[in-house]
Each structure stands twice: as structure tokens, then as C-alpha cells.
């Protein structure tokens, strides 16, 4: 069996692109990978175009380790976000093919299920005015849909520090959400790498009484020693620190483990070289008594990959999901992902990743080159396609 064709497909929404890769073998099997590129769609497409003929075409899709290591090493330059995303697209599609060839779901090929359902948390639900009343009403809708956990960023366009009035508004938003969801639903506090260490620690301390399941990326991701300062300053509060979505190689994570600066690993499978690489990372995290909660801002392909990893990973915690509250039609681009029911996904069914691509729907939402999603502008949380300035 050989890979005979590599086809990238782009599906655009007002605030994000999804890039699908369709691998076709010489005996008729089709595998799918998918990611949400970080404002670098054309760069990713360029990398895929260059690497397909060099590494992928003519290769046996069962040789996943060989493909991964060639794509990391043989270009000689250090692999980063774009390269690891391109590798992940190919890797996920290869797993899809392997599962279909063997008539097995991917998680069965990675050790088998360790759970019979997968806890989810909602994101993208607060596309509303930034007031306590609006956030309260939006959070109620999340609970009405059965979720037991939700995540949000209450900080507006904040960067490094907030003015006193802004801090009071943040507290009011978190208080409103907690009031709406009651004491038993988890709040994941999204900080998007906004703050200096001292400001991050102060904010976590102020919001800890509202019961935080974690504080996510409190400082920018480049300086893990700064993250260690935050963890040390807030350890006594019992609020776990979570990070990892903007870390793309095992070598970046090595420093994180050495510093013991986090509690929950948020690897993004689609930016970290794929499923097997993430499974290896989970094993390392487990040896440090850390949990895994994969980042996922994608559609059906990235969600399917995350669910297969969750199914067979003992230290998995909870899975992020956007598409019940943001661009719900996206899941129809590759049907087969189980829905969230009463806060949980069922285990994926069917061989491979369990999805089949709908190219007609993808074509109805063509690439929009002018789009730019900027987390440091006012009203970014509404996820509308407006100027980034």
C-alpha cells in the first residue's frame, strides 16, 4: 500500500480556517487529517505542497514513525508550529487509513479504551456583550445543553496588567457565570498568556474563591521560568495551572517537566505532530503525575483525533469542544464524531478516526484570505470577521 495523492482543502468561517488533508492510497483507501491554523493558512499550505512530494507520496501509510522522523529531521531546520502542524495533518490521516485497513478504531491500535465515555467542556459560548447579565444568560445555555464544565476568557483585550476598574469587571463576569451554573459545574479560566507573573498571580488569587478547575496559560508561553513563579505563588490556593497549546515539540516540553511549572498539559494534537507524538507526551506527563487535557479549537477531524487519544490515555482529564456554540455546521464537514450528551462524548465508532469527508460542504465555505483573529483587540470574543486594528 502506498500513498498516491495528497489533497489539502480549506474551510473558512468568520474567525478561523480549518485545513483538511485528504490522503488517498493506491488501493482506494482515504484518510483525513484536520487542523485550525493560527492565522497561517497559506504558510501551512505552502509547507504541505513542499513536503508532500519529498516525504509523503509513495510512502506506506503504516510507516507513521518513519514519516514523522523524516519530516522532523531531514529538512535540518528546527521544526516549529507550521512544520509540526503539517506533520500532524499527515500523521492523523495515516492513522485513519491504518484503522480502515485493519477495520479497527484508532484507539484500539494504541492500547485500547481505558474509559467508556469522554468528559467534555464547552468553549466559544460567550459570543455576547461583555456584561455580567449577558455572560450569566450565555452560561445558562451551556448548562441547559448538559455540559458539566465550561471555559472562558473574561479579560477583554488585556495585556500584562489590568486597571482596577477592569479587574472589578472581570470579577463580576466570573461571579455571574458561577451564579448561573451553580457549584458543581467546573470553570476553566482562560488567560491566553496575557499577564506578567505578579499580575497573573494576583488575578488567580482574586478569582480562586469562585472555584476554578484550572488557570490556563497565565503568562506568555515563551518563558517557562515566569510560569513557575505563578505556580509557586498560587500553589496554596489549590488552583491547578494548565498550559501547552503553544508548545510544539517534545524538547519544549522537556523544560516544562524539569521546572515542574504546571499541573495539566494542554497539548494541541494538530500542532504537535499528531496522535502518536501526543500519546508519548501523555506518558511522560503521567510519570510527573500530570493530567492531559488536549487543546482543540478545530472541527471534526481534530475532535475525532482528540477523542481517540482520550479513549486510550489513562491520565486524560477533559476534552475541549467549540462546535456546539460556534459554527455548528462545521461538524458536517466530516460526519461521524459522536455528539456531546449530558456533558460527555461517547467513544468514537467505526474504523480509523470514524469520519468521512464532505467536500461539497467544505467548498461552500472557501478560503477568506483577509481574515485575522486577534485575541488582543476589543470584542475578540464575539469571533466576528472585523478589522484587527
N, C-alpha and C positions, 0 to 999 in steps of 0.2 A: 504494500500500500504506500502510495506517495501523494504528497500534496501537489495538486495540479494547478490551483488557482487561488489567488488571494484578492478579495474584493472589499475595500472599505466603503462604508455607507454612512452618511451624516444625517442625523435627525435634529432639527433645531426647535427650540422653544424660546420664549421671550428672554429667559435668563440663563439658559445653558444649552450646550450642544451635547448630544450623545453620538459617539463614534462606534459603529458596529464594524466588526471584521467577519467576513464570511470566508471560511476555508473550505475548499472542495477537493476531494481526493479523486484519484484516477479510477476508483471503483464506485464512485457515486455518493459517498458519504459527505455530509455537510456539517461543519462545526461553527459555532457562533461565539464570539467574544464581544464585550461592550464596555465602554467607559464614559465618564464625563470629563473631558479635558479641561484644564484650568486656564481658560482664555488662550489656549494654544492649539486650536484645532488644526490650522493649516500647517503648523510646525510638526504636529503629530502625523498628519497625512504625508508630509514630506519624508519623515523618518520611515514610515511604513513602506512607502514607494521604494526607497533606497534599500531597505533591509530585506524585502520580500525575495528579490531575485538572488541576493547574496546568501541568505541563510535558510529561507523557508521553502521555496519551490523545489520540488524533487526530494524533500526530506520525508522520512517516515513519521507520521504524527504521534506514534508511540514513543519516539525518542525525545521526550519532553526535557529531561535533564540535559541532554546533548544540545538541544536547541537553545535552552536558557543560557548555558555556559558559553556557547559560541557567541551569542548575541551580546553577552556582557563583556567578554574578553577580547574578541577578535577585531573589534573596532579600535582597540587600545585606549581611546579616550575614556574618561571616567563616566560610568552610567549615572544619570540623574533622572529627574522627573519624566522627561519626554521619552527617553530610552526605556525606562522601566515600565512606562505605560504601554508603549508599543509591544514590548516583550509580553506583558500581561495579556494583551488582546490576543496575541498568537497562542500563548500558553493555554488560556481558557478555552479557546476554540479547539485546540488539540485534545484537551480533556473531554470536551463534548464529543469529538469524533471517537476517541477511545471508548468512552462509555457506550456509544451507539454501536460500535463494532462488537463489543462484548455483551450488549444488551443488559447493561447494569448502570444504575445511577452512579455519578462520580463519587459520592461519599462512601459507597460500598468498596470502591477501589482504593480508598485512603484509610481503611481500617474499620469501616462500618459505623453505624449510628451508636452514639452514646446517650441519646435523648430521643423522646418520641414527639416533641414539639419544640419550637424555637421562639423564645420571647422577643417581641418587637417593641421599639419605641418610635413615636411619631416625631417627624420634623417637617418644616415647611408649612405649619398650620397657622402661623401668626402673621399672615399677609394682610394686615389691617392697620388701622391708626394706632399709634404708639401711646395709648392711654390705658389706665387700669381697667376701665369699663370694657374697652374693645378686646383687650387680652383676656379678660375674665370670660367674655362670651365665646371667644375663639377656643379657649381651653375647654370649656364645657362641651363643645362639639367633638373634641378629641375623646373625651370620656364617653360621650354618647356612642361613639364608634367602637367602644370596647377596649381601648388601649389602657394599659396599666402603667405607662411611662411616656414621658414626652421631653423634648429638648427645645430650648430657645435661647436666643441671644437678646437680652434686654438693654444692651448698651448703646444702641444707636450707632453713630459714626465714631464713637470714642476711640482715642488712641493715646496710649501711655498713661493718661490720667483723666479724671473727670472733675468737673466743677462741683461744688457742694449741691447745687440745685439738681444737677444731672444725677448725682448719687441718690438723692431723695427720690427722683423719678424711677430709677432702677429698682430701688427697694419697693416702691409702690407697685410696680409691674409684677415683681416676684410674689409679693404678698397677695395680689389679686389672683394670680394663677393658682397659688396654693389654696386660697379660699374656694376657687372654682372646682378644683379636682379632689379636695379632701385630703386626709392624712395618709392614705395608703397608696396613692399614685406617686411614682417617682418623678422627680425633677432633675434633669441633666442640665447643668448650667454651661452654656456655650460661651466661651470668652474670646474665641477667634484670634488668639495671640495678640491681644490688643495692648496689654498693660506692662508697665515697669514692675519689677518684683515687689516693691513695697506697696504699690497701689493694688496689685493683684491680691496680695495677702490681706490687705485691709478690706477689700471687697468681699473676699471669701468669708472673712470673719463676720462681716455685717450680714451676709446672706445665709450663713450656716444655720441660724435658728429656723429657717423655713424648710429644712430637711432636704439637703442636696445629695443626690445619688453620686454625683461627681462634679468637679470643676474642670472644665476641658480647655486645654491649651491656654492657660492663664497669661503666659508671656510668649513673645515671638519664638518660633521653633529652632532658630539657629544656635541659640546659646543654652545648652542644657544645664550649665552651672547656675544660670539665672533661675531655671525651673527648680533646681534643687533648693535654692533659697526659699522659694514659695512653699515647697513641700515641707521643709523643716519648720517654717514659720506657722504653718497651719495644721501640722500633724495632730496636735492635741484637740483639734475641733472635730476630728472624725470624718472629714470630707475627703474622699479619695481624689487624687489628681489623675487626670486622663490626658493622653496625648498620643500623637503618632501619625496622623493623616498626612502630614507633610514631611515624612521621613520615608526614603525610597529605597534604601539598601540595607542589608544586614550590618554593614560597617557603621552606619549612623546609629543603628540600634545598639551596637556594642557599647558605645559610650553611655547611652541611657541606662543600660543594665549595670554598668560599672558604677555609675553615680547613684543608683537607686533613687531616682528622682521622680518616679511615677508609680502608680498603682494599677492602672488599666491601660492596656495597649490598644490603640485605635488604628491599626494598620488599614490602609485602603488597598484591598487586593488588586484593584485595577491600576494602581500606581506603584506597586511593589513587586512586579514581575509575575504575578499570578497566584494561583491557588496553592501549589506545592511550596513555593517560597514562603507564603503566609503560614502554611501548616508547620514548617520548620521554625518560624519565628514564634508561633504559639508554644512549641515545645520548649524553646529557650525561656520564654516568659513563665511557663509553668515551673521551671526549675528555680525561678525567683519569686514564686508564689504570687504572680501577677495574673490578672484576668485579661481576656481578649474581647473587645467589643468593636468589630470592624466598622470603619467609616464607610458610608455608602450614600452618595448623592446621585447615583445613576438610576437606570431603568431596569428592564427585566433581565438583561444579561448579567449586569453586576450584582443584582439582587440574587439571582439564581446561584452565581458563584459563591456569594457570601453564605447562602443557606446550606450549600453542600459543605463548606468549611465548618459552619456551626454544628451541623449534624454529627460530625466525626471528631470534634475537638472538645476535650474534657474541660478545659479552663475557659470556654466561651461563656460570656455573660449575657449579652443582649444585642439585638440587631437593629441598626438604624434603617428607617424607611421613610421616604419622602412622598411616594406617589399616591397615597390616599388623600393628600391635601394640596398637591402641586402637580398639575398636568397629568391627571389620572389616565388619560388615553395612552400615555406613554407605554403602559404595560401591555397594550395590544400590539406593540411593535414586535414582540416576541412572546406570544402567549405560552402559558404553561406554569408560571410561578404561582404557587398557592397564595390565596388572599390572607390578610390578617383577620382572624376571627377571635373575638374575646381576648385580644392582645397577643396572640400567638400565630405564627406560621405553622402549618403542617409541614412534615418533611417533604422535600421535593419528590415528585414521582416521574417515572419514565426513564429511559436510558439517557446517558450523558448528563447534560445540565437540565434536561427535561423541557426545553423550549424550542420553538421553531420560528424562524424569522418571517416577518410580514413586510416584504419590501414595498408593497403598494402603500401602506400607511407611512412608512419612512419617507417615501417620495412625496407624500402630501405635505411634508414639513421640511423643505430644503434648507440648506445651509444659509445662514444670515451672517455675512462677514462683519457687519458693523456692530454686532453685539459685544458688550463688555460688562461683565458682572463685577462690581466693585463694592466690597464689604465696608469701605471707609467713606461712603457718601450717605447723605441723608436718605432715609426711606428705602435703603437697600433691601430691607426685609420683605418689602412688597413684591420683590422679584419681577419688576417690570422692565421693559426694554427702553430705558431712558438714557440720556447722556450721562457719562460717568463723571462729568465735571461739576 
